[in-house]
Structure formats: structure tokens, C-alpha cells
Amino acid sequence: MELLAPAGSVEAFHAAVEAGANAVYLGLEDFNARIRTKNFTVRDLSALLPYAHSRNTKIYVTMNTLIKQSEIKSAINTLYQLDQLGADAVIVADLGLMKLASTHFPNLRIHGSTQAAAHNSYGVETLKSLGAKRVVLARELSIDEIGATVKKSPLTEIEVFIHGALCYSISGLCLASSFIGGASGNRGKCTQVCRRKFKCVDVSPCHHGKKCDSCGYFFSPYDLQAVTAIPKLAAAGVTSLKIEGRMKSADYVHTVVKAYRDAIDFPGATELAVNDLCFDFGRAKTMFFLDGRSGESAIDPSRPSGTGTLIGVIGGISEKSITLSTDMRIFRGDRLRVQPRSGFEGIACKVADCNISVDIMKIGLTSAIECNVGDYVFLIGRADKSTSPQNTEPTRSGRPNAAPNHKNIRPNFPNAGKIADALNPSTNTNIQPLKPKLWFKADNVGWLEILNASPCQHLIFDADINELNVLIDSPGIIKTWRSRIFIALPPFIEETNIHFWRDTVKKCMAAGLQSFAISNIGHLPLVNKSKNIAADALLWCLNRFTQKELSARGVSKFVYSYEDEYLNIRNTAADAGIAPLYGNPPLFISRMKPGIDNDKIISDPHGGKFTVRAKNNLYYTLPETPMCLFAKREKLSSCGIGDFLIDVSFINPDYGTANKLIAGYKDGVRVDKGSIFNFKAGLR
């Protein structure tokens, strides 16, 4: 199996190669899911590629973010440069960009990113049809589920994560950073909302009979460590083992890669590898779902969420120094992180000196930091050590001294502009507003009775399987709604459950429910015989090339993302588009139960309130404040949007609520103190 290592800097790249990685993945300055790290320039890459190849190491470049319409030309030019340089692969999440890459750069190998949320063989099959030679599976799968997927996908390489930080939400389905932090994790700017400390404000008894009035890190999972699972993953047919950590130091990369290299090459050395991994300075470790458990044991709400080894709690503060009680030895040059008890992001610092008196340690810092008594202190790295190979020491530009001439690399693809503009609408600004069509989205049969006599013209029924069976067994309701209803499939269907949902689709069609709403690329093969297909908001559609590809696969309508912005919606306005105007967007969708009971009300450090609800064995974290764009309907209509959506999922059926929302829609006024999300501020 290939061992695939992360690199967020030139130093980390060399550390990975020296430690024995078969391949390294890294990002350029744009279009990658780790914008906050150092990353690489095309000039860096022009030097590192020949060096890596001389060491029989491959380089994969990440372009694993969602692409807005205005960014298409730039993204094509980046693909062109990677093609010219001879990058071994490009890791892509956006479906439109994937199709563009396979069409215009056939020699550029494509890997489907985990951000594309492929979690079964149908997802792999769809990405393969878009040009992907390899697919990075979702991390929420067991070894048995991975093995079943590999068995049904013999012509596609499968890559899985084996070590590093975990997201609470299924990758590609997180809106929390965007909704709360103002920067989208799906575009590489995650603000790590899941690592924050939350407070339970609902003091009613929990399942254990006690009141949950405490604070906790309810959504912060441990780090993945699956070195002991290597033999089983090999037996399952996995092609590549991936280590997370492009935000981590060169020391981390070298330590982890070396441990996994030894475990792969010398199976009898697994125990030694486990011991070596104790020094990766990460969080507590978990096998997550790989061992077949539910992942619930991966969260300890009482444990601070930061990385590193906890060394103590601050007992005293003076200028450029802190005191604490600890048994751990600390040395000059060690790197620490002070984690506020409030749960906000930690502050990194460096040790200038260290003195011990009795059992109290006084640590001098190289610079003053803001901290308080009671804050946690973590060791995140030992004194800097060089890990770069001799004679190829990177210069300030990041290039080895023996770098090849890169002047012949042309920065622009000759047809980039034509391709980017190919699907743009005419420049006619006199767009006639379309007659509006109102859609609802609901998850309770009770809403169908309430909305039957309303202006609702179409409805997406996104229900739990039990509620869906109630509808299937209600021929009277089906007769009323048959031509207007789209049955939604859950956004996560593991391989071992595909047959169940295939049979459910057949039951729906036999009952007269012929139209479906999909929220994952793996749904397409499940519903390819249906009458109508709509793409729900979770199947990202931020550019016209994704729109075109979905249309070619039978999708007649699509819902714009909740986190999309006005300018991008205007640039991609289409007859097939449905603009969501109201709803509680799911901030997290997870297969893992959080460290709090369902339906409990919790708040973050900024005072925002949230709750967790369950549906189809998935956990949805919802904001108390809905998104409401009723006041923006005319503006959207003026740019060519004719279909609008009101989402009442997770809201109890109620005539009063329906009347209030329909009135707000008609009058164009905000209700429930709703947020406009990124509509005006922009999707960053």
C-alpha cells in the first residue's frame, strides 16, 4: 500500500520524503482546503517535483474546495500549470472542475477528494465517470464497509485516512464554520467551530437522569490512529493510507510517517510504531468507525479540544512567563499552546527558559501572550530539529539549490477564458422576472395536510425512514401530492445499506412516488429510473459547469447552497435553480453522536444557540436562528431566479407557522429574526 503524507511547508515536505512516504499531498495558494497553512507556489512545485521523482516519491496537489463561477478561469489556469509541470495527481472536490479537468487535461490524473463525500461504491462509480482514477473515501466507514466498497469498485483506487485530526461533520457537509465563523470550511477556511466549548442551557434531565447544565466540547473528536488496522486495510484492498496534517510541523510529519513506514514494512514492529506515535503531540486517539463501533467513544466532552500533550493548568502569570504544576520536563525551544478555558482558539508560544522550584515550574516565553489563570497548557512540539536532506536545503523561495529552469512554464491556458465563458448567459440585463414557484421542504407527513391548500407547488419530503413508510402506506395523500412531491434520500448511505435504500426507492415508485431529491453523488445510480430528479442543497452546485454535469445526468432542478452568496447566485442564475429563502441550515451532519443528548439546547461562547436532532441514524446540529431571505426575493427574481424554497424540516407541523412563513414570503419581510447568512457578506 502507498503511504501518503501531508505537507504544508517545504520543511514538512522534506520531512515526509526522508521518513519514507511514497507520496506527498500539498496545496497551492488557492483552491485548497488548508488555506491557513504556508502552502506552496507553482515555482516551489517546479523544483520539488523533479526532486521527489528522483526519490521515487509522488506529489499530489490539492484543489479540493468548491469553486465559484468567477473562479473558473483561474482554476483552469492552475490545472494547466499542474499539467505542464507533471504533477502526479490533482485532488478535486468540485464536480464541475473534475469534469473540466478530465475533458481538457486528459493526462492529468484526478483523485476524488473526501470533500466529495463518497461513502459507497455508487459514489465511487459516479466520481469514476467524471474522470477520477482514485477516490478518497469518507472517514466515517468501518473496515468491513470499506472492503465491501473496494470489492464493488475494482477499477478504481481507494484511499483512506489512517491518522490525524477528525472533523465532527461528514466532510463536505459542514456549514458551521460559514454560518458561525463567517468563513467556509468547504472553501479551505475552517474556523474549527467543532473544537469550541459549548454550554448546555437546557437543564432538563438527560438520559442518565441527571441535569445537563455543564459546559463541554460536545463536537470535538479525538484524533484518528489506526496503525494496528494496517493488515486489515491491506486485506480489504485499500490502495493508499493517508495521514492528515497539512497544518502540522515538520517534526509531526517526520514522526508519524516514520512510524507508519515501519509498521507497513515490518508488521512485527507495530507495537514500536504505536509507542513512537505517542510523540505526535496530537489529541487522545481513536479508531473512529474503522473497528465497527459507532464512533461515540471518540468524544470526551470534558477534555479540552486542542492538540498536544496536556502538561498542566496555569496557576500564575507574570510578564512573559507562566507557572504551573507538572511532572513533564520542558526545554528551551519547546513549543506550547495555551488553551483558554472559554473554549476559544488557543495561542501558540515558544519556551525561552524553564525553572523548577519544588513542584512548581516557571516557564519563560519568548514573547508575552494573553492568558488567564486556569487556562490549559499543551506541549505541541519539541525544540526545532532540521529534517531537510543535505545538499537540497530549501532556499528562501522554497526551492532546492539544484532547481531546474522553470521559465518555460506558461501561466495561462490559451482557451481558459473561452471555456470559463462558454456557459455564461447572454449579456442582456433586461431579465424579465419569472412567475415565482414556491417549494417547501418537510420531514413530517403532517405538513402535507397543512400545505395541501397553500401556494406550495412542489415539496421535497426529507423524512426519517419511519415517516417515509407512513407516506408510502397513505394512498390518499400520495394521490394528492403525486405530481408535486420529491422523495429525498439521506446524505450518507454506507455500502452495506445500499440494498435497503434501493428497495425503498422501488417501494416509493410502486406507490406512485416517481420523483426524488438527491444530496450525494452516490444517489444518482439509485434513482436513475425515476421520473424527475432534483439536487438538494447539500449536493453543492456553485458554478455552471457543475450545473451542466448534473443536468447531463438527468437532474432537472437544483437547490442553491444555503451558504452561497448573491453575486455567485446571480452569476449562475438558471431556470433549474431553486433559491432557499428560509430554514435552519444543518451546520453539522454526522454519523457520530455528539457529547450531548438530542434536543438539548446548547450555546457557544458568542451566545448563539443550537440543538441536535436525529434522522436516519445521522445527527443534525441546527441553529436556533434560521436563515431568512424573504426580503431578498425580488432581488433574486430580478436576476432570473423563479423557484424559491421554504424549509420546515425539524419543525413540528403547525398551521400558524405555515401561515406566518407564507405571509413573510409574499410580503418580502424577515421573520423569526432570521439571518441572511452569506447573502450579502459573501462566501469566503
Secondary structure, 3 states (H helix, E strand, C coil): CEEEEECCCHHHHHHHHHHCCCEEEEECCCCCCCCCCCCCCHHHHHHHHHHHHHCCCEEEEEECCCCCHHHHHHHHHHHHHHHHHCCCEEEECCHHHHHHHHHHCCCCCEEECHHHCCCCHHHHHHHHHCCEEEEECCCCCCHHHHHHHHHCCCCCEEEEEEEECCCCCCCCCCCHHHHHHCCCHHHCCCCCHHHCCEEECCCCECCCCCECCCEECCCCECEEECHHHHHHHHHHCCCEEEECCCCCCHHHHHHHHHHHHHHHHCHHHHHHHHHHHHHCCCCCEECCCCCCCCCHHHECCCCCCCCCEEEEEEEEEECCEEEEECCCCCCCCCEEEEECCCCCCCEEEEEEEEEEECCEEEEEECCCCCCCCCCEEEEEECCCCCCCCCCCCCCCCCCCCCCCCCCCCCCCCCCHHHHHHCCCCCCCCCCCCCCCEEEEEECCHHHHHHHCCCCEEEEEECCCHHHHHHHHCCHHHHHHHCCCEEEECCCCCCHHHHHHHHHHHHHHHHCCCCEEEECCHHHHHHCCCCCEEEECCCCCCCCHHHHHHHHHCCCCEEECCCCCCHHHHHHCCCCCEEEEEEECCCCEEECCCCCCCCCCEEECCCCCEEEEEEECCEEEEEECCCEECHHHHHHHHHCCCCEEEEECCCCCCCHHHHHHHHHHHHHCCCCCCCECCCCCCCCC
